Every structure is written in structure tokens, then in C-alpha cells.
């Protein structure tokens, strides 16, 4: 679409997230050929015009941690009130019954849910592959939905019989894991600017894979030029396991195995101490902060204020829909703001800082300098929020209103200049039909 132009015109505010953090009242954004061509006021075009009066325009939100397959297991009895390890033990046997259809459909639902909440770029951590399921299933779903996608080839290799947490029928041989990591990177990873799919490597966690697999995955990732991702320091149980099993805290474990650097990001990090925060800041290691999931599982409040002050790259993650149980990214940004205020006081985090974490912060964590802000040359990933409705009625500051009051559903969403959501509805897939299929699959799992 080299000559296609779309002008987003006359927004109440355009939030650029550029170096000056400009907000342009009565602002316009011109899209040409999948990129931002101009940002300002009074821009002219001979192309399509989208009226944004009464709306706030932001960069598309970026989700740095998800388990899309879990949208099929929301609010499961037995796991609703459990801590992390007990929750996993409840759900592992259910997930073992998944196959390609479950992976594809649950990914479509999860991706659509993200899109409707303003997300244009999402990662996904898929670490179990039962009954012929493959990472390919989720990539196919993302292509249909139209979001920019960073799937990660996860893995579990230590089952219960070897002292791990997952059941033996959900783990894989480590040689097979590494072979499939090579396959999916070679088949799908696109390192070019503007890439719609980039693949990462993501052994699940220190309690489900060996030290050898962690080290080998890091070596392979650097050989292939892809990023690394895993769970780390999620709760007290996680830290206790690391101390008992490896004789060190999670941060030291990560550093020893090559799991720090600007090509690495870790999910949760609720229990990082001051030294570990310093390590992450010095090494450029990123963090996916998942506030709603951390609340739901009783894991605690991640030290995001301390991380940000130290210079750690922090993005947001909705985490799996079995532990959130929602996938609304703008609601996640609000929760991040509120939790830091609970922990540190009402001035600990502003709405604008939380919005920055949700956009530019996430893009930096995922290594995407081409995304995360509205500037000429950046990818045309943006969200249009209608603040003229009841949620923001009476709001004096429309930008802060996004997180203080709402809305929590986007009006329009563009990815690479392509309309994904229009007037609050998905336009790339038949969402009611997908939801019907999802519920049918869920009933079969329950049955």
C-alpha cells in the first residue's frame, strides 16, 4: 500500500510519546504506506479521512506477556483461589487435552480481546504442545486477526517424576525442544523493521526446565539473533525454589546462565531485590509487569517504581487468561498505576507514566524501536479512544481520563496502517462465530 493515505483528523489530543512527550490538542496523524507520515495540526490529504473529534489518539498499546491458549480456561473451579503452584497443578491436566483447534481458536479470542483494548503488538508465551499443537497454530491466528505478533517457543522438560511441577505427559525431550526452536525461528522470524512476526525462545521457568536447556536456549537465541523470555521471581514460592534447588536467588540464576541483556525480558519479577534490580538496569534486561495476574494469584506488588527509577525497561503484560482472567491492556495500565500508589503513595505513578509503560515501555522491552510512539517514520500502529461517552463525562483532562475513568474499549485500531477495529467492532474476523467456537471447545473440555 505505498500510495495509500489515511488522515486521523482533529483529535481532542494526540499523545505522541516522542522524546518531548508532546500532546497535540486538535491534532492530526497522517498514515502513508503503513507508516506515520506526519503528526501535527491542519494536515491535508487526498486520501481517506477518519474524524477523531472527541477522541484521544495514542500509540497502540504493547503487551509483553501472555499465554493466549488460556482463554479457554477462565475461572476454572479449583484454581480460582489458589497460589501459583496450586493453580498450575489444577490446570495442567486440562491443558494436556488441548490440540491444534484449541490453540488456534483460543489465540484468536485472546488477540481480539487485546485489539479491542487498544493493543497493536503482543507477545505470547506458549510452552506446552499437546496432541500435535504447534506454535504455528497461534501464528496463523495472529495473521488472521492482524495484530503485530511476537510468539515465543516455550518449553517444559522436567516432569513430576524428575522433581518438576508439570505432569510427565506435558514435558518434551530437550533435544526435540531445541530442534523445534530452530524450525520455528527459521520458518517465521522476521528481523526487518516493520516485521509483523518475530519469534523468541522461552523455556517456561526455572522449575520446569533444566539449567542445561536454559543455557542452550540462550546460546541458540544469540546464534539466531532472537530474544529470550521466561518467568522469573514471580512469588515467594518461586524464590524459595530457586534458593533450595540452585543455591541462589533468581537474578543470580539468570545471570549465571546468560539470561540477562537487552535481548532478554522476564515476566513478573515481583520479588526482585535491590541488587537484582541493579543487575537488570546495568544489563538492559527487560521486565513484563503483570499487575492483575499478580493480584489474582496473590503474588504481591512488583517494585515497578524502584525498577523505573533504576533505569530498568518495564512493559505491561496481561498474562494468561486463566490467571487474570481478562486480557484488557488499558485496564492493566490502570491497575499498574493503582498498585504503585497502594505500595508507595498517591504520587508514585501518574496516568501518563502508566500509559508510557503500556506503549513506549513495552516496545522497548520487545526490542521494537519502530513502534511505541507516533512520530514520522514509525509504524502506523495507533488507537483511537472516544472520550465523549459516559465513562469520561465531566473529565477535565482527556489523556489522564483514559486511565482514571475510561473508556476501556477502543473505538478504532490501526496496525501497520490497516484498520483492525472500527467503531468498537473487529473487522478482520467474524468475532461472534469465533466466540461460539471457543465456547463449544470449552464445553467439550468441561464435559
ABEGO torsion letter per residue (X at the ends): XAABBBBBBGBABBBAGBAAGBBBBGBBBBBBGGBBABBEBGBBBABBBBBABGBBBBBBBBBABBBAAAAABBGBBGAAABBAAAAAAAAAAAAAABBAAAAAAAAAAAAAAAAAAGBABBBBBBABBBGGBBAAAAAAAAAAAGBBBBBBBBBBABBAAAGBABBAAABBBAAAAAAAAAAAAAAABBABBGBABBBBBBBABAAABBAAAAAAAAAAAAAAGBBBBBBBGABAAAAAAAAAAAGBBAAAAAAAAGABEAABBBBGGAABBAAAAAAAAAAGBBBBBBAAAAAAAGAEBBBAAAAAAAGBBBBBBAEBAAAOABABAAAAAAAAAAAAAAAAEAAABBAAAAAAAABAAAAAAAGBAABGBBBBGBBBBBBBBBAABAAABGBABAAAAAAAAOBABBABBBBGGBBABBGGBBAABBAAAAAAAAAAAAAAAAX
